[in-house]
Amino acid sequence: GAWITALHQIITLDIPVEGLNRPGIDKTERKNYAWWKAKKWSLHVANRMFSRYGNPKMCKPEYKVFANWFKTECAGRFLDTVLLLLATLQKNQFLPDRIVNLSLQYLTTAIAGATTYKQIKSNMDFVLFQIVFPLTCHSQEDQTLWENDPHEYIRKGYDIIEDMYSPRTAAVSFLCELCAK
């Protein structure tokens, strides 16, 4: 459990001022800040563990004990942490697109579990109206790209690689999974 605790602590750590909304530092430079990369990889590992061990019925017999422990002790804690992380979007604080994407992927996986779904359900208004809906709307950034380079706007909309890391695609996947539930 120590390495899971370490992953959880990395995700919950506050980012030093250099990695947040500082004037004069562009979005690309901020997302490459080491603390954001550490959070990204911790979220990536948490997602992988949740998708593999979040449902003990789907695990190989030799992993069932760990899967039961992960489901009862870790999945909900990571879910709370992901929700707190996404809450920073509501406050107009910087959150790299990849972190938003991985957080929404965690929420999407959490829909399948009864316990984690109840946890999401109690926060559903916040998730849908403060996180998912704004991500799926046409933004000022989209409008600027449309006006300045309509070909790039269209290309970006059909780029499979970009879709893998897009917060918008992750938000739509969350909605689709939620509707299927």
Secondary structure as the mmCIF struct_conf table of DSSP 4:
data_model
#
loop_
_struct_conf.conf_type_id
_struct_conf.id
_struct_conf.beg_label_comp_id
_struct_conf.beg_label_asym_id
_struct_conf.beg_label_seq_id
_struct_conf.end_label_comp_id
_struct_conf.end_label_asym_id
_struct_conf.end_label_seq_id
HELX_RH_AL_P HELX_RH_AL_P1 ALA A 2 THR A 12
BEND BEND1 LEU A 13 LEU A 13
HELX_LH_PP_P HELX_LH_PP_P1 ASP A 14 PRO A 16
HELX_RH_3T_P HELX_RH_3T_P1 VAL A 17 GLY A 19
BEND BEND2 LEU A 20 ASN A 21
TURN_TY1_P TURN_TY1_P1 PRO A 23 GLY A 24
HELX_RH_AL_P HELX_RH_AL_P2 LYS A 27 LYS A 31
TURN_TY1_P TURN_TY1_P2 ASN A 32 ASN A 32
BEND BEND3 TYR A 33 TYR A 33
HELX_RH_AL_P HELX_RH_AL_P3 ALA A 34 TYR A 53
BEND BEND4 GLY A 54 GLY A 54
HELX_RH_3T_P HELX_RH_3T_P2 PRO A 56 MET A 58
BEND BEND5 CYS A 59 CYS A 59
HELX_RH_3T_P HELX_RH_3T_P3 PRO A 61 TYR A 63
HELX_RH_AL_P HELX_RH_AL_P4 LYS A 64 TRP A 69
HELX_RH_PI_P HELX_RH_PI_P1 PHE A 70 CYS A 74
HELX_RH_AL_P HELX_RH_AL_P5 ALA A 75 GLN A 90
TURN_TY1_P TURN_TY1_P3 LYS A 91 ASN A 92
HELX_RH_AL_P HELX_RH_AL_P6 ASP A 97 ALA A 110
TURN_TY1_P TURN_TY1_P4 ILE A 111 ALA A 112
BEND BEND6 GLY A 113 GLY A 113
HELX_RH_AL_P HELX_RH_AL_P7 ALA A 114 LYS A 121
TURN_TY1_P TURN_TY1_P5 SER A 122 ASN A 123
HELX_RH_AL_P HELX_RH_AL_P8 MET A 124 ASP A 125
HELX_RH_PI_P HELX_RH_PI_P2 PHE A 126 VAL A 132
HELX_RH_AL_P HELX_RH_AL_P9 PHE A 133 THR A 136
BEND BEND7 CYS A 137 CYS A 137
HELX_LH_PP_P HELX_LH_PP_P2 HIS A 138 SER A 139
HELX_RH_AL_P HELX_RH_AL_P10 GLN A 140 ASN A 148
HELX_RH_AL_P HELX_RH_AL_P11 PRO A 150 GLY A 157
TURN_TY1_P TURN_TY1_P6 TYR A 158 TYR A 158
HELX_RH_AL_P HELX_RH_AL_P12 ILE A 160 TYR A 165
HELX_RH_AL_P HELX_RH_AL_P13 PRO A 167 ALA A 180
#
